[in-house]
Amino acid sequence: MGADTGRRVAAEFFGTFWLVFGGCGAAVLAAAFPALGIGFLGVAFAFGLTVLTMAYAVGHVSGGHFNPAVTIGLWAAGRCANHHVVPYIVAQVIAAIAAAAVLWFIASGHAGWVPGGFAANGYGDLSPGKYSLASCFVCEVVMTFFFLFIIIGTTSKGAAAGFAGIPIGLALTLIHLVSIPVTNTSVNPARSTGPALFAGGEYVGQLWLFWVAPILGAVIAGLLSRWLHEQP
């Protein structure tokens, strides 16, 4: 692995770690203290802020994907080199698992803590609002599609330079506000994998949806964006 690739992979690791630790941490740790009252709004902003902050911290190093679906969607759009795809995804998944492990360690230090779903994603009985598999699948496809649509559009030639992190972070916030009741919001296979491995059981069994649906939505957005943002 060359020095440039190593820096890129490290940037993806730290960015994804922060996303999972910050976003899921807001849900897991704040849930232990309901009086804090951050609710869906607080968790949604936590996820958005993780992407916003890391987009500016390391986005210039790796592109700031922090998400296997984003990497694959940008590859489909012709915006990510072939040789970056696998290293990025490996780093993202490892980072998500590491972040979930640290979060578990911290949360378990609270007397009487019960992990429950540990901020994992789910459908059917594991959906926060008990939404069906079909509803959850469509929700994840549509949400990830628009997430990639916004990412590609705000980083395309002609978009305001230097400001992409703001609409991208706000887009992730909005996505969570809409879809937390449906799937607990994934749009990110790595983010889903880390918590699911610690929640265990059925959450692991449902992980397939949170890989397939986000990647499908991302690829559709990437292919459409090839046409939409084609330079004359």
N, CA and C of each residue as an Amber inpcrd file, in Angstrom:
protein
   696
   0.8450000  -1.1920000   0.0000000   0.0000000   0.0000000   0.0000000
   0.8850000   1.2480000   0.0000000   0.6970000   2.1220000  -0.9830000
   1.4900000   3.3330000  -1.0800000   1.1130000   4.3370000  -0.0060000
   1.9700000   5.3620000   0.1310000   1.7310000   6.3730000   1.1630000
   0.4150000   7.1020000   0.9380000   0.1100000   7.4160000  -0.3280000
  -1.1330000   8.1320000  -0.6100000  -2.3370000   7.2860000  -0.2570000
  -2.3070000   6.0070000  -0.6470000  -3.4200000   5.1120000  -0.3150000
  -3.5460000   4.9490000   1.1880000  -2.4110000   4.8440000   1.8670000
  -2.4450000   4.7110000   3.3190000  -3.1020000   5.9040000   3.9910000
  -2.7710000   7.1050000   3.5220000  -3.3940000   8.3070000   4.0820000
  -4.8890000   8.3150000   3.8060000  -5.2660000   7.9370000   2.6080000
  -6.6840000   7.9010000   2.2540000  -7.4580000   6.9110000   3.1290000
  -6.8900000   5.7380000   3.3010000  -7.5480000   4.7010000   4.1060000
  -7.6500000   5.1480000   5.5630000  -6.5900000   5.7810000   6.0750000
  -6.6350000   6.2810000   7.4530000  -7.7200000   7.3400000   7.6050000
  -7.8460000   8.2230000   6.6230000  -8.8810000   9.2580000   6.6680000
 -10.2690000   8.6300000   6.6890000 -10.4760000   7.5990000   5.8850000
 -11.7720000   6.9190000   5.8650000 -12.0410000   6.2090000   7.1940000
 -10.9850000   5.6490000   7.7720000 -11.1530000   4.9820000   9.0730000
 -11.6120000   5.9790000  10.1320000 -10.8850000   7.0760000  10.2750000
 -11.2220000   8.0340000  11.3230000 -12.5710000   8.7130000  11.0720000
 -12.8640000   9.0070000   9.8120000 -14.1430000   9.6150000   9.4990000
 -15.3110000   8.7040000   9.8200000 -15.1820000   7.4170000   9.4730000
 -16.2570000   6.4610000   9.7450000 -16.3760000   6.1800000  11.2360000
 -15.2380000   6.0860000  11.9040000 -15.2630000   5.8850000  13.3570000
 -16.0540000   7.0020000  14.0250000 -15.7760000   8.2330000  13.6490000
 -16.4440000   9.3810000  14.2550000 -17.9400000   9.3760000  13.9510000
 -18.2880000   8.9890000  12.7290000 -19.7010000   8.9430000  12.3460000
 -20.4620000   7.9420000  13.2200000 -19.9240000   6.7330000  13.3510000
 -20.6130000   5.7010000  14.1260000 -20.5860000   6.0220000  15.6150000
 -19.4260000   6.4430000  16.1060000 -19.3200000   6.7450000  17.5280000
 -20.1830000   7.9440000  17.9080000 -20.1340000   9.0050000  17.1080000
 -20.9040000  10.2010000  17.4130000 -22.3930000  10.0220000  17.2180000
 -22.7780000   9.4620000  16.0730000 -24.1940000   9.2970000  15.7810000
 -24.8570000   8.2600000  16.6630000 -24.2900000   7.0550000  16.6830000
 -24.8730000   5.9950000  17.5080000 -24.6850000   6.3100000  18.9930000
 -23.5770000   6.9860000  19.3180000 -23.3550000   7.3540000  20.7100000
 -24.4250000   8.2810000  21.2340000 -24.8820000   9.2080000  20.4030000
 -25.9560000  10.1100000  20.8210000 -27.2110000   9.3190000  21.1600000
 -27.4660000   8.2680000  20.3890000 -28.6530000   7.4490000  20.6390000
 -28.4800000   6.5550000  21.8590000 -27.3360000   5.8740000  21.9420000
 -27.1230000   4.8940000  23.0120000 -26.9100000   5.5610000  24.3640000
 -26.0420000   6.5580000  24.4230000 -25.7050000   7.1780000  25.7080000
 -26.8150000   8.1000000  26.1970000 -27.3940000   8.8750000  25.2920000
 -28.4800000   9.7670000  25.7110000 -29.7180000   8.9810000  26.1200000
 -29.8970000   7.8030000  25.5340000 -31.0600000   6.9820000  25.8800000
 -31.0130000   6.5450000  27.3390000 -29.8010000   6.5010000  27.9100000
 -29.6760000   6.1170000  29.3130000 -30.1490000   7.2300000  30.2450000
 -30.3100000   8.4270000  29.6760000 -30.7520000   9.5750000  30.4700000
 -31.8930000  10.2770000  29.7270000 -33.0930000   9.7260000  29.7630000
 -34.2260000  10.2960000  29.0240000 -34.4860000  11.7600000  29.3590000
 -34.0830000  12.1800000  30.5490000 -34.3300000  13.5740000  30.9400000
 -33.5840000  14.5520000  30.0490000 -32.5270000  14.0600000  29.3810000
 -31.7950000  14.9420000  28.4610000 -32.6870000  15.3780000  27.3100000
 -33.5880000  14.4840000  26.9060000 -34.6030000  14.8380000  25.9240000
 -34.0960000  15.2000000  24.5410000 -32.9750000  14.5910000  24.0830000
 -32.5070000  14.9770000  22.7490000 -33.3770000  14.3570000  21.6610000
 -33.9850000  13.2030000  21.9230000 -34.9250000  12.5930000  20.9980000
 -34.3940000  12.3700000  19.5940000 -35.3230000  12.1620000  18.6410000
 -34.9560000  11.9510000  17.2490000 -34.1690000  13.1400000  16.6990000
 -34.5840000  14.3400000  17.0770000 -33.9450000  15.5400000  16.5500000
 -32.4680000  15.5800000  16.9310000 -32.1860000  15.2950000  18.1920000
 -30.7960000  15.3160000  18.6440000 -29.9520000  14.2690000  17.9680000
 -30.4820000  13.0650000  17.8260000 -29.7340000  11.9860000  17.1730000
 -29.5100000  12.3170000  15.7020000 -30.5330000  12.8490000  15.0500000
 -30.4110000  13.2220000  13.6420000 -29.3070000  14.2560000  13.4500000
 -29.2940000  15.2650000  14.3030000 -28.2450000  16.2860000  14.1960000
 -26.8780000  15.7120000  14.5360000 -26.8130000  14.7610000  15.4440000
 -25.5320000  14.1480000  15.7820000 -24.9210000  13.4690000  14.5570000
 -25.7290000  12.7130000  13.8290000 -25.2220000  12.0670000  12.6180000
 -24.7960000  13.1100000  11.5830000 -25.6230000  14.1180000  11.3890000
 -25.2830000  15.1530000  10.4210000 -24.0060000  15.8820000  10.7900000
 -23.8160000  16.1440000  12.0800000 -22.6190000  16.8630000  12.5260000
 -21.3610000  16.0330000  12.3830000 -21.4750000  14.7170000  12.5330000
 -20.2780000  13.8880000  12.3490000 -19.7660000  13.9960000  10.9130000
 -20.6900000  13.9470000   9.9620000 -20.2810000  14.0410000   8.5540000
 -19.7780000  15.4470000   8.2360000 -20.4730000  16.4490000   8.7410000
 -20.0620000  17.8290000   8.4920000 -18.6540000  18.0880000   9.0170000
 -18.3850000  17.6750000  10.2410000 -17.0760000  17.9490000  10.8330000
 -15.9650000  17.1630000  10.1490000 -16.2010000  15.9010000   9.8540000
 -15.1490000  15.0980000   9.2270000 -14.9740000  15.4250000   7.7410000
 -16.0220000  15.9410000   7.1040000 -15.8810000  16.3590000   5.7070000
 -14.8190000  17.4460000   5.5890000 -14.8010000  18.3390000   6.5770000
 -13.8060000  19.4060000   6.5600000 -12.4750000  18.9590000   7.1580000
 -12.5030000  17.9860000   8.0630000 -11.2610000  17.5280000   8.6990000
 -10.4210000  16.6690000   7.7650000 -11.0540000  15.7200000   7.0620000
 -10.2850000  14.7850000   6.2310000 -10.8570000  14.6010000   4.8310000
 -11.9300000  15.3270000   4.5090000 -12.5200000  15.1720000   3.1810000
 -11.5400000  15.4690000   2.0640000 -10.6200000  16.3980000   2.2930000
  -9.6340000  16.7470000   1.2730000  -8.5800000  15.6570000   1.1000000
  -8.5220000  14.7110000   2.0250000  -7.5520000  13.6120000   1.9330000
  -8.1210000  12.4430000   1.1330000  -9.3240000  12.0080000   1.5040000
  -9.8910000  10.7970000   0.8870000 -11.1390000  11.0430000   0.0560000
 -11.7000000  12.2420000   0.1520000 -12.9890000  12.4990000  -0.4850000
 -14.1220000  12.4530000   0.5130000 -13.8460000  11.9430000   1.7290000
 -14.8480000  11.9580000   2.7910000 -16.0550000  11.0790000   2.5310000
 -15.8280000   9.7970000   2.2400000 -16.9420000   8.8930000   1.9790000
 -17.5840000   8.4050000   3.2790000 -16.7980000   7.7300000   4.1370000
 -17.2230000   7.2260000   5.4460000 -18.4120000   6.2700000   5.3480000
 -18.5450000   5.6110000   4.2210000 -19.7740000   4.8580000   3.9680000
 -19.5700000   4.0040000   2.7170000 -19.6680000   2.6640000   2.8000000
 -19.4960000   1.8200000   1.6140000 -20.4550000   2.1740000   0.4780000
 -21.6850000   2.5750000   0.8120000 -22.6450000   2.9310000  -0.2320000
 -22.1900000   4.1870000  -0.9710000 -21.6160000   5.1430000  -0.2450000
 -21.1070000   6.3570000  -0.8820000 -19.9400000   6.0100000  -1.7970000
 -19.0360000   5.1640000  -1.3280000 -17.8940000   4.7560000  -2.1480000
 -18.3670000   4.0880000  -3.4360000 -19.3150000   3.1650000  -3.3210000
 -19.7990000   2.4500000  -4.5070000 -20.6100000   3.3790000  -5.3970000
 -21.3940000   4.2550000  -4.8040000 -22.1670000   5.2080000  -5.6030000
 -21.2670000   6.1590000  -6.3740000 -20.2120000   6.6530000  -5.7350000
 -19.2710000   7.5370000  -6.4190000 -18.4900000   6.7800000  -7.4820000
 -18.1930000   5.5250000  -7.2320000 -17.5500000   4.6870000  -8.2610000
 -18.4780000   4.5490000  -9.4720000 -19.7640000   4.3120000  -9.2230000
 -20.7340000   4.1960000 -10.3180000 -20.8530000   5.4990000 -11.0960000
 -20.6180000   6.6120000 -10.4060000 -20.6920000   7.9250000 -11.0560000
 -19.3820000   8.2990000 -11.7530000 -18.3920000   7.4240000 -11.6580000
 -17.0920000   7.7220000 -12.2530000 -16.2780000   8.6860000 -11.4190000
 -16.5830000   8.7530000 -10.1140000 -15.9240000   9.7210000  -9.2330000
 -15.0100000   9.0540000  -8.2030000 -14.8270000   7.7500000  -8.2880000
 -13.9510000   7.0260000  -7.3610000 -13.1750000   5.9890000  -8.1570000
 -11.8610000   6.0260000  -8.0560000 -11.0130000   5.0990000  -8.8070000
 -11.2230000   3.6610000  -8.3470000 -11.1100000   2.7340000  -9.2860000
 -11.3190000   1.3160000  -8.9880000 -10.4790000   0.8380000  -7.8060000
  -9.2130000   1.2560000  -7.7750000  -8.3110000   0.7130000  -6.7560000
  -8.5590000   1.2770000  -5.3590000  -9.4460000   2.2420000  -5.2350000
  -9.7750000   2.7730000  -3.9180000 -10.9920000   2.0800000  -3.2980000
 -11.8020000   1.4330000  -4.1130000 -13.0940000   0.9190000  -3.6320000
 -12.9360000  -0.0800000  -2.4870000 -12.1860000  -1.1500000  -2.7060000
 -12.0640000  -2.1910000  -1.6750000 -11.3400000  -1.6890000  -0.4240000
 -10.1850000  -1.0090000  -0.5420000  -9.5330000  -0.5020000   0.6780000
 -10.4180000   0.4450000   1.4800000 -11.1570000   1.3020000   0.7950000
 -12.0580000   2.2210000   1.4950000 -13.1090000   1.4470000   2.2800000
 -13.7570000   0.4820000   1.6270000 -14.8390000  -0.2590000   2.2670000
 -14.3240000  -1.0680000   3.4540000 -13.1670000  -1.6920000   3.3000000
 -12.5780000  -2.4520000   4.4160000 -12.3150000  -1.5310000   5.5970000
 -11.7240000  -0.3680000   5.3310000 -11.4330000   0.5910000   6.4080000
 -12.7160000   1.0760000   7.0770000 -13.7430000   1.3310000   6.2920000
 -15.0140000   1.8190000   6.8350000 -15.6620000   0.7860000   7.7500000
 -15.6670000  -0.4700000   7.3290000 -16.3000000  -1.5150000   8.1420000
 -15.5140000  -1.7510000   9.4290000 -14.1950000  -1.8130000   9.3330000
 -13.3730000  -2.0020000  10.5360000 -13.5740000  -0.8380000  11.5060000
 -13.6180000   0.3740000  10.9620000 -13.8170000   1.5590000  11.8100000
 -15.1620000   1.5120000  12.5150000 -16.1980000   1.0900000  11.8060000
 -17.5380000   1.0220000  12.3970000 -17.5880000   0.0060000  13.5260000
 -16.9260000  -1.1260000  13.3410000 -16.8850000  -2.1480000  14.3910000
 -16.0970000  -1.6380000  15.5880000 -14.9710000  -0.9720000  15.3180000
 -14.1570000  -0.4280000  16.4070000 -14.9250000   0.6330000  17.1910000
 -15.6390000   1.4940000  16.4810000 -16.4200000   2.5380000  17.1470000
 -17.5190000   1.9290000  18.0070000 -18.1800000   0.8930000  17.4830000
 -19.2310000   0.2240000  18.2510000 -18.6450000  -0.4360000  19.4960000
 -17.4430000  -0.9800000  19.3810000 -16.7910000  -1.6250000  20.5230000
 -16.4750000  -0.6000000  21.6150000 -15.9460000   0.5460000  21.2280000
 -15.6300000   1.5950000  22.1990000 -16.9120000   2.1160000  22.8390000
 -17.9350000   2.2940000  22.0250000 -19.2190000   2.7760000  22.5430000
 -19.8120000   1.7720000  23.5350000 -19.7270000   0.4890000  23.2080000
 -20.2200000  -0.5560000  24.1070000 -19.4800000  -0.4910000  25.4430000
 -18.1560000  -0.3460000  25.3750000 -17.3450000  -0.3000000  26.5960000
 -17.7600000   0.8740000  27.4780000 -17.9330000   2.0390000  26.8640000
 -18.3200000   3.2310000  27.6310000 -19.7180000   3.0610000  28.2180000
 -20.6610000   2.6360000  27.3810000 -22.0550000   2.5140000  27.8300000
 -22.2090000   1.4800000  28.9380000 -21.4430000   0.3980000  28.8640000
 -21.5650000  -0.6690000  29.8600000 -21.0280000  -0.2580000  31.2220000
 -20.3610000   0.8930000  31.2830000 -19.8750000   1.3830000  32.5660000
 -20.9370000   2.0530000  33.4050000 -22.1380000   2.1690000  32.8580000
 -23.2600000   2.7770000  33.6040000 -24.0460000   1.6700000  34.3010000
 -24.1870000   1.7740000  35.6060000 -24.8940000   0.7520000  36.3730000
 -26.3070000   0.5520000  35.8420000 -26.6550000  -0.7010000  35.6010000
 -27.9970000  -1.0270000  35.1500000 -28.2300000  -0.8270000  33.6650000
 -27.1640000  -0.5410000  32.9110000 -27.3340000  -0.3120000  31.4710000
 -27.8190000  -1.5690000  30.7700000 -28.8030000  -1.4060000  29.9220000
 -29.3370000  -2.5060000  29.1200000 -29.1260000  -2.1410000  27.6540000
 -28.3710000  -2.9390000  26.8990000 -28.0350000  -2.5550000  25.5240000
 -29.2070000  -2.5020000  24.5750000 -30.1990000  -3.3670000  24.7510000
 -31.3300000  -3.3800000  23.8130000 -30.8510000  -3.5820000  22.4000000
 -31.3480000  -2.7450000  21.4930000 -30.9350000  -2.8530000  20.0920000
 -29.6140000  -2.1950000  19.7960000 -29.0440000  -1.4650000  20.7380000
 -27.7290000  -0.8350000  20.6130000 -27.6170000  -0.0080000  19.3310000
 -28.6510000   0.7530000  19.0330000 -28.7050000   1.6500000  17.8760000
 -28.5930000   0.9200000  16.5420000 -28.8730000  -0.3850000  16.5460000
 -28.8180000  -1.1500000  15.3020000 -30.0520000  -0.8520000  14.4500000
 -29.9940000  -1.2840000  13.2020000 -31.1030000  -1.0800000  12.2700000
 -31.9340000  -2.3470000  12.1540000 -33.1980000  -2.1820000  11.7750000
 -34.0320000  -3.3590000  11.6360000 -35.3240000  -3.0920000  10.8970000
 -35.9840000  -4.1780000  10.5150000 -37.2900000  -4.0880000   9.8720000
 -38.2450000  -5.0310000  10.5970000 -39.5300000  -4.9030000  10.3080000
 -40.5150000  -5.7500000  10.9780000 -40.5260000  -5.4740000  12.4750000
 -40.3800000  -6.4980000  13.2740000 -40.4100000  -6.3380000  14.7290000
 -39.2340000  -5.5180000  15.2470000 -38.1550000  -5.4340000  14.4750000
 -36.9810000  -4.6790000  14.9100000 -36.9920000  -3.2420000  14.3960000
 -37.9880000  -2.8940000  13.6040000 -38.1600000  -1.5040000  13.1670000
 -38.7160000  -0.7010000  14.3330000 -38.1900000   0.5080000  14.5900000
 -38.7310000   1.3110000  15.7010000 -40.2440000   1.5000000  15.6100000
 -40.7550000   1.6870000  14.3850000 -42.1860000   1.8690000  14.2050000
 -42.8950000   0.6320000  13.6830000 -42.1840000  -0.5090000  13.6930000
 -42.7230000  -1.8010000  13.2430000 -43.1310000  -1.7610000  11.7650000
 -42.3220000  -1.1270000  10.9350000 -42.6000000  -1.0730000   9.4990000
 -42.1820000  -2.3800000   8.8320000 -42.8740000  -2.7140000   7.7430000
 -42.6320000  -3.9760000   7.0520000 -41.2850000  -3.9800000   6.3440000
 -40.8590000  -5.1940000   5.9660000 -39.6100000  -5.3370000   5.2180000
 -39.6600000  -4.4980000   3.9500000 -40.7660000  -4.5540000   3.2140000
 -40.8780000  -3.8110000   1.9580000 -40.7690000  -2.3050000   2.2000000
 -41.4480000  -1.8060000   3.2160000 -41.3820000  -0.3770000   3.5270000
 -39.9500000   0.0390000   3.8690000 -39.2920000  -0.7650000   4.6630000
 -37.9280000  -0.4460000   5.0790000 -36.9560000  -0.5080000   3.9010000
 -37.1530000  -1.4750000   3.0310000 -36.2760000  -1.6080000   1.8630000
 -36.3930000  -0.3760000   0.9660000 -37.6270000  -0.0050000   0.6550000
 -37.8560000   1.1600000  -0.2060000 -37.3330000   2.4290000   0.4620000
 -37.5520000   2.5620000   1.7530000 -37.0810000   3.7420000   2.4780000
 -35.5650000   3.8700000   2.3620000 -34.8460000   2.7840000   2.5680000
 -33.3820000   2.8320000   2.5140000 -32.8710000   3.1130000   1.0970000
 -33.5410000   2.5430000   0.0940000 -33.1410000   2.8080000  -1.2990000
 -33.3340000   4.2890000  -1.6140000 -34.5010000   4.8180000  -1.3050000
 -34.8190000   6.2170000  -1.6350000 -33.9240000   7.1840000  -0.8620000
 -33.7470000   6.9470000   0.4280000 -32.9320000   7.8460000   1.2390000
 -31.4750000   7.8520000   0.7800000 -30.9480000   6.6730000   0.4690000
 -29.5520000   6.6230000   0.0170000 -29.4110000   7.2280000  -1.3660000
 -30.4100000   7.0300000  -2.2070000 -30.3860000   7.6500000  -3.5310000
 -30.2270000   9.1630000  -3.3990000 -31.0600000   9.7730000  -2.5850000
 -30.9910000  11.2290000  -2.4670000 -29.7350000  11.6950000  -1.7380000
 -29.2480000  10.8800000  -0.8140000 -27.9910000  11.2320000  -0.1510000
 -26.8650000  11.3160000  -1.1840000 -26.7630000  10.3070000  -2.0440000
 -25.7260000  10.3260000  -3.0920000 -25.9990000  11.4190000  -4.1100000
 -27.2490000  11.6280000  -4.4400000 -27.6200000  12.6690000  -5.4000000
 -27.1190000  14.0250000  -4.9080000 -27.2820000  14.2660000  -3.6210000
 -26.8320000  15.5320000  -3.0250000 -25.3100000  15.5830000  -2.9540000
 -24.6790000  14.4900000  -2.5480000 -23.2150000  14.4530000  -2.4690000
 -22.5930000  14.7540000  -3.8280000 -23.0740000  14.0690000  -4.8530000
 -22.5010000  14.2410000  -6.1950000 -22.7870000  15.6370000  -6.7250000
 -24.0000000  16.1060000  -6.5240000 -24.3560000  17.4260000  -7.0300000
 -23.5680000  18.5400000  -6.3840000 -23.3830000  18.4660000  -5.0680000
 -22.6960000  19.5510000  -4.3670000 -21.1850000  19.5070000  -4.5320000
 -20.6730000  18.4010000  -5.0620000 -19.2230000  18.3120000  -5.3020000
 -18.8890000  18.3230000  -6.7890000 -19.8800000  18.5900000  -7.6180000
 -19.6670000  18.6160000  -9.0620000 -19.1320000  19.9750000  -9.5120000
 -18.5570000  19.9930000 -10.6920000 -18.0560000  21.2380000 -11.2700000
 -19.2270000  22.2150000 -11.4400000 -19.0370000  23.4320000 -10.9850000
 -20.0830000  24.4350000 -11.0640000 -20.7830000  24.6700000  -9.7420000
 -20.6680000  23.6980000  -8.8090000 -21.2520000  23.8910000  -7.4760000
 -20.3580000  24.8390000  -6.6770000 -20.9200000  25.4500000  -5.6570000
 -20.1460000  26.3850000  -4.8160000 -18.9790000  25.6490000  -4.1750000
 -17.7860000  26.0970000  -4.4420000 -16.5880000  25.4200000  -3.9550000
 -16.4070000  25.6240000  -2.4580000 -16.0450000  24.5520000  -1.7580000
 -15.7160000  24.6400000  -0.3500000 -16.8720000  24.5470000   0.6100000
 -18.0950000  24.4010000   0.0910000 -19.2610000  24.4000000   0.9740000
 -20.0020000  23.0590000   0.9830000 -19.5100000  22.0590000   0.2800000
 -20.2540000  20.8050000   0.1300000 -20.5580000  20.1340000   1.4580000
 -19.6560000  20.2520000   2.4260000 -19.8760000  19.5870000   3.7060000
 -21.1480000  20.0220000   4.4000000 -21.5710000  21.2630000   4.1790000
 -22.7620000  21.7800000   4.8660000 -24.0400000  21.1190000   4.3420000
 -24.3300000  21.1600000   3.0330000 -25.5410000  20.4840000   2.5660000
 -25.4970000  18.9770000   2.7480000 -24.3080000  18.3860000   2.6810000
 -24.2200000  16.9420000   2.8740000 -24.5530000  16.5820000   4.3170000
 -24.0070000  17.3370000   5.2770000 -24.3340000  17.0880000   6.6790000
 -25.7970000  17.3250000   6.9820000 -26.3560000  18.3850000   6.4150000
 -27.7740000  18.6740000   6.6390000 -28.6580000  17.6250000   5.9660000
 -28.2180000  17.1100000   4.8140000 -28.9860000  16.0590000   4.1430000
 -29.0640000  14.8150000   5.0130000 -27.9360000  14.4600000   5.6510000
 -27.9560000  13.2790000   6.5150000 -28.8380000  13.5190000   7.7330000
 -28.8490000  14.7360000   8.2270000 -29.7410000  15.0830000   9.3330000
 -31.1990000  14.8990000   8.9230000 -31.5600000  15.4330000   7.7680000
 -32.9350000  15.3170000   7.2780000 -33.3130000  13.8610000   7.0570000
 -32.4020000  13.1000000   6.4840000 -32.6590000  11.6710000   6.2500000
 -32.9990000  10.9740000   7.5670000 -32.2630000  11.2930000   8.6250000
 -32.5400000  10.6750000   9.9170000 -33.8790000  11.1340000  10.4940000
 -34.1990000  12.3990000  10.3230000 -35.4850000  12.8930000  10.8370000
 -36.6610000  12.1480000  10.2170000 -36.5150000  11.7950000   8.9470000
 -37.5970000  11.0950000   8.2490000 -37.6050000   9.6050000   8.5640000
 -36.4250000   8.9870000   8.5810000 -36.3950000   7.5180000   8.5690000
 -36.0120000   6.8270000   9.8670000 -35.6840000   7.5660000  10.9260000
 -35.4180000   6.8850000  12.1980000 -36.6140000   6.0130000  12.6210000
 -37.8540000   6.4860000  12.5070000 -38.9710000   5.6240000  12.9110000
 -39.1390000   4.3810000  12.0430000 -38.6050000   4.4170000  10.8310000
 -38.7960000   3.2990000   9.9020000 -37.7390000   2.2240000  10.1000000
 -36.4730000   2.5740000   9.9530000 -35.3870000   1.5820000  10.0350000
 -34.3590000   1.9020000  11.1160000 -34.5440000   2.9750000  11.8270000
 -33.5260000   3.5450000  12.7080000 -32.4050000   4.1630000  11.8790000
 -32.6330000   4.3150000  10.6080000 -31.7680000   4.9540000   9.6120000
 -30.4030000   4.3070000   9.4730000 -30.2100000   3.7390000   8.2850000
 -28.8830000   3.2270000   7.9300000 -28.2730000   4.1360000   6.8820000
 -28.6540000   3.9540000   5.6270000 -28.0610000   4.5580000   4.4260000
 -26.5430000   4.3760000   4.4280000 -26.0610000   3.4370000   5.2360000
 -24.6280000   3.2310000   5.4070000 -24.3840000   1.8190000   5.9260000
 -23.9660000   0.8980000   5.0670000 -23.7630000  -0.4880000   5.5040000
 -22.7620000  -0.6500000   6.6460000 -21.7180000   0.1760000   6.6790000
 -20.7390000   0.0740000   7.7630000 -21.3730000   0.4700000   9.0850000
 -22.1200000   1.5840000   9.0670000 -22.7970000   2.0570000  10.2770000
 -23.7450000   0.9870000  10.8100000 -24.3770000   0.2330000   9.9100000
 -25.2900000  -0.8240000  10.3320000 -24.5480000  -2.0280000  10.8890000
 -23.4050000  -2.3440000  10.3040000 -22.6680000  -3.5510000  10.6750000
 -22.1020000  -3.4750000  12.0840000 -21.4520000  -2.3570000  12.4340000
 -20.8350000  -2.2450000  13.7520000 -21.8110000  -2.4930000  14.8910000
 -22.8810000  -1.7070000  15.0110000 -23.8380000  -1.9280000  16.1040000
 -24.5260000  -3.2960000  16.0440000 -24.8290000  -3.7950000  14.8430000
 -25.5330000  -5.0800000  14.7310000 -24.7150000  -6.2200000  15.3220000
 -23.4090000  -6.1800000  15.1310000 -22.5650000  -7.2520000  15.6570000
 -22.5980000  -7.2940000  17.1780000 -22.8360000  -6.1520000  17.8080000
 -22.9150000  -6.1170000  19.2640000 -24.3420000  -6.3430000  19.7590000
 -25.3190000  -5.9360000  18.9820000 -26.7130000  -6.1990000  19.3440000
 -27.0200000  -7.6800000  19.1790000 -26.3980000  -8.2940000  18.1490000
 -26.4890000  -9.7340000  17.9510000 -27.8390000 -10.2230000  17.4610000
 -27.9600000 -11.5430000  17.4410000 -29.2190000 -12.2040000  17.1160000
 -29.8620000 -11.7590000  15.8200000 -31.1240000 -11.3620000  15.9150000
 -31.9060000 -11.0000000  14.7390000 -31.3330000  -9.7830000  14.0150000
 -30.6770000  -8.9050000  14.7400000 -30.1110000  -7.7170000  14.0940000
 -29.0520000  -8.1050000  13.0690000 -28.2650000  -9.1210000  13.3960000
 -27.2730000  -9.6090000  12.4460000 -27.9810000 -10.2660000  11.2630000
 -29.0400000 -10.9970000  11.5490000 -29.7930000 -11.6680000  10.4960000
 -30.4480000 -10.7080000   9.5240000 -30.7070000  -9.4850000   9.9560000
 -31.3450000  -8.4970000   9.0780000 -30.3440000  -7.5630000   8.4000000
 -29.0600000  -7.7750000   8.6510000 -28.0410000  -6.8900000   8.0800000
 -28.0640000  -6.8450000   6.5630000 -28.4870000  -7.9220000   5.9330000
 -28.4540000  -7.9950000   4.4700000 -29.1800000  -6.8060000   3.8430000
 -30.3260000  -6.4310000   4.4420000 -31.1080000  -5.3280000   3.8650000
 -30.3180000  -4.0240000   3.9000000 -29.5440000  -3.8440000   4.9550000
 -28.8310000  -2.5800000   5.1280000 -27.4860000  -2.5450000   4.4060000
 -27.2300000  -3.5990000   3.6520000 -26.1750000  -3.5810000   2.6380000
 -26.7940000  -3.4400000   1.2470000 -27.7750000  -4.2720000   0.9780000
 -28.3490000  -4.3190000  -0.3780000 -29.0790000  -3.0170000  -0.7300000
 -29.9850000  -2.5480000   0.1240000 -30.7990000  -1.3750000  -0.2070000
 -29.9700000  -0.1000000  -0.3490000 -29.0770000   0.2280000   0.5960000
 -28.2710000   1.4410000   0.4050000 -27.3820000   1.3920000  -0.8390000
 -26.7880000   0.2310000  -1.1110000 -25.9260000   0.1300000  -2.2870000
 -26.7420000   0.2800000  -3.5670000 -27.9310000  -0.3080000  -3.5940000
 -28.7970000  -0.1760000  -4.7690000 -29.1530000   1.2930000  -4.9940000
 -29.5830000   1.9830000  -3.9540000 -29.9290000   3.3990000  -4.0940000
 -28.7440000   4.2300000  -4.5290000 -27.5620000   3.9150000  -3.9990000
 -26.3470000   4.6630000  -4.3330000 -25.9440000   4.4610000  -5.7870000
 -26.0350000   3.2300000  -6.2670000 -25.6590000   2.9360000  -7.6600000
 -26.6110000   3.6410000  -8.6240000 -27.9000000   3.6220000  -8.3280000
 -28.8660000   4.3140000  -9.1910000 -28.5390000   5.8010000  -9.2500000
 -28.2390000   6.3970000  -8.1000000 -27.8960000   7.8190000  -8.0590000
 -26.6060000   8.0940000  -8.8200000 -25.6360000   7.2080000  -8.6730000
 -24.3710000   7.3880000  -9.3710000 -24.5230000   7.3380000 -10.8780000
 -25.2830000   6.3700000 -11.3550000 -25.4780000   6.2390000 -12.8000000
 -26.2820000   7.4120000 -13.3600000 -27.3190000   7.8350000 -12.6290000
 -28.1090000   8.9790000 -13.0770000 -27.2560000  10.2510000 -13.1030000
 -26.4070000  10.3930000 -12.1300000 -25.5810000  11.5940000 -12.0330000
 -24.5490000  11.6780000 -13.1510000 -24.1470000  10.5440000 -13.6900000
 -23.2350000  10.5570000 -14.8420000 -23.8470000  11.3670000 -15.9830000
 -25.1510000  11.1930000 -16.1650000 -25.8560000  11.9210000 -17.2320000
 -26.1600000  13.3600000 -16.8150000 -26.6700000  13.5210000 -15.5870000
 -27.1190000  14.8270000 -15.1320000 -25.9840000  15.8440000 -15.0570000
 -24.8170000  15.3970000 -14.6060000 -23.7010000  16.3060000 -14.4080000
 -22.6350000  16.1470000 -15.4870000 -23.0150000  15.5620000 -16.5940000
 -22.0610000  15.4050000 -17.6990000 -21.6330000  16.7790000 -18.2160000
 -20.3350000  16.9350000 -18.3540000 -19.8120000  18.2040000 -18.8350000
 -19.8930000  18.2650000 -20.3550000 -20.3690000  19.3950000 -20.9260000
 -20.5080000  19.5040000 -22.3850000 -19.1280000  19.5320000 -23.0570000
